Amino acid sequence: MENIDEVFEFYNAGAEKSRLERGLGVVELYRTKEILKKFITNTNNKIYDIGGGIGIYSSWLSEMNNEVHLLELAPSAVEYAIRNQSKDNTFIAEVCDARNINRADESADIVLLMGPLYHLQNRDDRLQVLNEAKRVLKKDGLLFSVGISKFSSTTWELSTYGKDNNFLDDKIYNNMIENELSSGIHIRPKEYPYFIAQAYFHTALGLQKEVEAVGFKTIQKYAIEGVIWFTPCLNEKWKDKNSRERLLNIVRLTENEDEIIGMSPHFMIVSRK
């Protein structure tokens, strides 16, 4: 079984706190909710938010009158989630490794895997997570799996090269992205301790194939942030209601296009057991 101490330390140190409240995280949060709402249209679902960090989505889903279980690797994230949850819409929060889910067979209507699959570099571990999700899902249950694009570090650097940074001139950074582009494996250089912890960056087709390998049936693929993430002055434009709607219209028109999905930092595979 893969050693994920680096991942544990990264999230236990609070990496998720406020991430979805600033910068591109705001777009990621908005769009993830938008996609989930396409499928979670009724209430009283039992939902397992596996690897759900500090409970941003668990809290939101519990407010929609669902029974939500936040099952997260980092104890500090679980403690934060419990401490900050709404008193009117509570959810269960426990420490859990996604490779060994402490829940009964066929007990969930919906499972969210919006983190674990991009932090396990070993394919067998990712398949174990998916098999666990399949085990705890009821027949016809829904699975939402999120991946990070293997092109994300490269496209981000190119979008800001010479303006906000010059990482591309650094051999260490170049070695990192070359490895990501050739193998999907992200190894955080010690020179950049603030980068995301060890990860596996997928292509959308690659993640879809892994999900299908354990028997899930794909319903649809979605770009989350889509191509708007490299828009100059994105934060400013997002705050303007009219500009935001124009940006969202572009994302919605292209969200299922295979040619576009790889350009999105995050993408989602929606599937059914």
N, C-alpha and C positions, 0 to 999 in steps of 0.2 A: 504494500500500500504506500502511496506517495507521501512524502513528508511535506507538510504544509505549514511548518512553523512560521515561515516568513509571512504567509497570508494571515495566520492567526495574530501575529504581532502587529501587522499593518492595521487590521480592523480593531483589534483590542485597544490600540492606541488612539482610536477615535477618528479614523479616516473618513467615515461616512457622515460625521456631524456637519451639518450645514452644506454638504456638497451639492445637494439638489436645490439649494436656495440661492445659488449664485452662478453666474456665467452660463455655460452651456447646460449645466445641471438643471436649470429652470426649464429649458426646452425639453430635456430628457424626461423630466417629471410630468410635464403637461402632456407630452405625446404618449408616454407609457400609459397614463390614465385613459387617454382618449382611445387607445387600442383595446385596453382591457374592457372598457365600457361597451365596446361593440359586441362582446361575448358574455359578460357578466351583467345580464339584464334583469335577473330576478334576485330576490333576497333569500335569506335563510340557507345559504350555501355553507358547507364546511370547507374552509380554505386553509391550506398549509402554505405559508409563505416561507419557503426554505432558503436560508441564506439571506434573510430579509433585512439585515443590518439593524438600524435603530428603529425600525418599524414604521417608516413613512407610509408605505403601502398598506401595511397591516392596519394602521390607524384609520386610513381612508376607507378601506374595505369593511372594517367593523362599523363605521358610521353608516354604511349602507345596509345595516342589519344582517350581516353575515357572522358566522362563528369562525373567528380567525385564530390560527395558531402560528405564531412567529417562532421559527425553529432556526436558530442562528449560532454560528461557531464561536463568536467572540463573547465571553461573559460580560464585558463592559458594555457592549452594545445592547445585550439583553437587559441589563440593569437600567441603562438609559431609557430604553423603550418602555419598561414598566413604570419608571419614575415619571415619564412625560406623557403617558397615555391619557386620553380623555376619561374623566370619571363617569361620563354618561355612556361611553362606547368603549368598553374594555375588551382586550384580547388576551389570549394566553401567550406567554413568552417563555421559552426554555432554551437552554444551551443544547445544541445538536450538531452532529457531523452529518452532512447531506448524504454521505455514503452509508449511513446506518440510521435510518429515520425511526425514532421511537414512537411509532404509531401502528395501529392494527391494519391488517390487510383490508383493502377496499373500504376505507373509512372516510375518504375525502371526495368531495365533488370537484374540487379544483386544486391544482398544485402550481405554485409559482417557483420557477428556478431562474431567478433573475440575478444570479451572481456565481453560484457554485460551478457552473460549467465552464466559465472562463478563468477559473483559478486552479484548475487541475490539468497539469501538462500531460499526464499519462492518460491515454485513451481508455484503458481498462477502468480507471477510476471514474472517468466521465460516464462510461456505460453503466458502472455500478450505481451511480447517482440516478441515472435515468431508469434503471431497473427498479430501484427503490421507489421512485416516483410512480412507476407503473404499478408496483405492488400495493401502495397505499391508496391509489385511485380506484373509485368505483367504475364499473363498466360504463362506457361512454363519457367518463370524466374528462375534463379539459386540462391540458398541460400548456403552460406558457414558459418557453425557454428563451433566454436572452444570451446573445453572444456579442463579443467585441470584434470588430472587423480587424483582420490581420493587416489592413492597410492604414489603420488609424494613426499610428505614430508617424508614419511617413507623410500622410496627407496633412496632418496637423503641422508638422515641421515645414512642409512646402508652403502652406497657407500663410505662414508668418515669417518665413526665411528672409533675413535682411531687414525686417521691419521691427519685430519684437525680440527676435533671437537669431543666433547663428549656430544652432546645434549641428546643422549639416556640415559645418566646417570641423567638427570634432570627431576624431576617429572613433572614440568610444561610443558616441551616439550612433555613428554610421554602422559600427559592428552590431549594435543592438537591433537597428531596423533591418539590416541585411538578414539577420537571423530570423526575425519575425516574418519577413517577406518570403524566405525560403522554406521555413519550417512551421511557422505559426507560433513558435515558442518565444515568449517574452521573458528575458532575464534582466532584472533591474540591475544596472551598474552600481557598484558601491559609490561611485562618484555622484550619483543622482538618487540619494536616499528618499526623496520626496516623490519619485515616480511610483506608479502602481506596483504592487508586489507581484511576485512570479505569476505568470498567467499563460493561458493558451488562447491565441487570437484566431478565430475561425474565419472561414468564408461562410456566407449564408447557406450555400449548397452543402458545405461540409458539416455544418451543424444540423441541417435538415437530415442528412444521411445518418448521422449518429442517433438522432431521435427516432428515425424510422428503423434503425438496426435492432432496437429492442421491441419493436412491434407497434409503435404509435403510428397513427395515420395523420399526415399533414393536412391541415385545413387551409392555412395561408402563411405567407412570409411577409413581414413588415419592416421597412426602414423606420427607425424611431426618430432620430433627428433629421434624417434624409440629407439632402444636399445644401440645406440652408445654413448649416453650422459654420461655414467659412464666410458668411456674409459680413462685409466690413460694417463695423458699428452694430453688430447683431443685438447686443444688450439694449442699446438705445432704441433701435427699431422695434424690438420686442415689447418695450414699454408703451409704444404707441399702438392703440387698438387697431387702427386701420392698417398700419404696416404689418402688425402681427398677423392679421387675417390674410393678408396677401402672401406672407411667407408660409403660413399654414396651408393655404390653398395649393401652393407648389408641392409641399410635402405630401399632401393627401392625393394629389394627382399622380404622384410617382412612387408612392409608398410600397407598391407591390411589384415594381419593375426590377427584375433581376439585375439589369445593367446598372441600376442606381443603388441598390441595397448595399453593395460593397463599399460605396462612398460614405455611408452613414457610420458614425462611430459605434453605434449600437443597433442591433436588429433583433427581431423577435420571431420565433417560430411558434405558431399556434397549432396544437395537435390534439387528437382525441384518442383515448384508449380503446 
